[in-house]
Amino acid sequence: MWNSIYSQFVVTIYSLLFGVLLGLIYCLHSAIGLLLGFNRVSGEFKHKNIYIEHIIQKRNRKEKILLAIWDVLYFILITPVCAIFMYGVNNGIIRWYIILGAMLGFTAFRLSIGRLVLWLISFPIGFIKYKLKEAILFVFSKLKQKKKTKAGQ
C-alpha cells in the first residue's frame, strides 16, 4: 500500500513523539528501580549530593544481573506498547522511518532533558531513602543504648 509523503511525515512526527514517551517511561522505570534498590544512577550524576551519594557505589555481580533483568522487563513492557503504536498509526505495517523516528525521539529525550527528568524523579526517592535509613539507624542506636544500660545495671 502506497502512502503519501504527507502521511509518512505525520507518522514520522508521531514516531518522534512516541520515542520521547518511551524515554519518559524509561526514566520512570529507572526511578522505580532506584526505589527497589537498583543503583542505575551511578553513571548519570557526576556531582556530589548527600541524598543520593549512598546510592552511587560500585555494583557487584548480583546487582549487575538484577539490573539486566530489570532492563529486560522494560523491553517486555514496551514491546506491546510499540506494537499497539505501530498498529494505530500505520495499520501494523512496520516501516523503517517509524522505527528510526522512535529511536531518534528516545535518543533526543535522553540526551536533552532525560537526565534532568531522571534527577527530578530520583532526587526525592534518594532523599526519602536517606532519611529512612537515618531514622532506622537512630532507632537501632537508641535500642542498643537502652540494652547496654539495662545490662550494666
Sequence and secondary structure as in RCSB ss.txt:
>XXXX:A:sequence
MWNSIYSQFVVTIYSLLFGVLLGLIYCLHSAIGLLLGFNRVSGEFKHKNIYIEHIIQKRNRKEKILLAIWDVLYF
ILITPVCAIFMYGVNNGIIRWYIILGAMLGFTAFRLSIGRLVLWLISFPIGFIKYKLKEAILFVFSKLKQKKKTK
AGQ
>XXXX:A:secstr
    HHHHHHHHHHHHHHHHHHHHHHHHHHHHHHHHT  GGGGT  S  TTTTTT     HHHHHHHHHHHHHHH
HHHHHHHHHHHHHHHTT   HHHHHHHHHHHHHHIIIIIHHHHHHHHHHHHHHHHHHHHHHHHHHHHHHHHHHHH
HH 
